[in-house]
Amino acid sequence: MTPIVIIKEIFVKFWKCTLSTLLACSIVSCGGSGSSDESKLSNSDIQQVKAELASLGYTDFSNLTQQQVEQLQTALQNQGFNSSEIDKLFVALNVGTQADEQESDKAYVTDVIEPNLFGYWQNETRDRYLVVGNSSLVEYVDIGGCYQAKPYNVLANQSGQLSLESVVDDTVSSAAFALDGASILAELPGAGTQTYSSVSAIPHGMIGCSNTNSVLVDIDFRALPQSIRNSDTTYRIVVFFDVNRNDKFDVGDFNLIFVKRSSSRSTSTYLQVPSDLSATVSIVNEFSDRLSSRSTPNNAIPALISGNRLSLQANTKQAALLQYLSTTTPFKVTASLDYPSPERTPYPNMTMQDEGPWLWAESSIKHTDSYPSEGYADFTASVYQDDLNDQTGESGWVDIESVTISFN
């Protein structure tokens, strides 16, 4: 079975499944397996998939939730499609562009760079990498297994002649990109002209070479859960930093992410939130400007819960882009809880007085809060106070009370 047929069947089966039955749908049972050799997608392949789906009446995948997007990604990955192919396909089909997760708060950027240049690129000596997005790019230089990051905003593109603004010092310089078969010839500031080949991923989570520029984020909530039900539940807290300061969620930015989600591998009815704490630096490094979910163990960061406070700490060692975090970097904090069919019985060791779904007046599925409610905040205050009871949904577990960000 060809990759085009595999993709079409996955999307058609996915479309027919409601969210409540999605996990039971055999959306990966397409017959055959799309191995990495079989599933190389060209631009014409993707356009053919788009046309064939449209002819069947499947044209709008923009309102998929983050959970649905992740499940669709998994189905495609299980058939052998790599991350770059999946993201390129999602861009063409507008998958999840109106989802009510964090991505929906960020306007998708206007294409300045041609789509056939999007993605990950590695030079011939394998010591430089490019991550190219819609209107921004990052050059990574390998320094013995760790990396120096050089982020740029793309101001203009005239037939491959680029005008780049350095995020480091705001200087504007010229660059050039040209396709050469399956490779690109790239001339970047200070690097000369080099040939880059497309690669499916970038290594090591692009960690930095020192533990400098440490940042501590303290988030106080109206309440924090001791446990969450291990069934279709996802609890997520994201701190987004707009490193390139262009008011967009794009290549060159990163997130600190704390996630607790239900696990089919766990036999427990409930997940203990304060135990097994883990968080990660997640680099926005997809050419489609989607949130990367492939952070490596090198990107893991400490997380601590004390009372109703969650603390996250990171430094350049966990991601090279943290080098450029400063008191002028815009940020946004978002908390979300997906909780279908809230039960009325308190969790073990909790009472009717404790925060939980047994107190919710309605059967709310989605609960979210963010600070600020619109746009981004900067570092003009020492403590940022958010309005209480301003969340969407009823859960106090997402209701942000205050945010404190400090540097060491």
Summary of the structure (lengths in Angstrom):
residues: 408
radius of gyration: 21.8
end to end distance: 55.3
largest distance: 66.4
contacts: 1298
relative contact order: 0.12
helix: 21%
strand: 32%
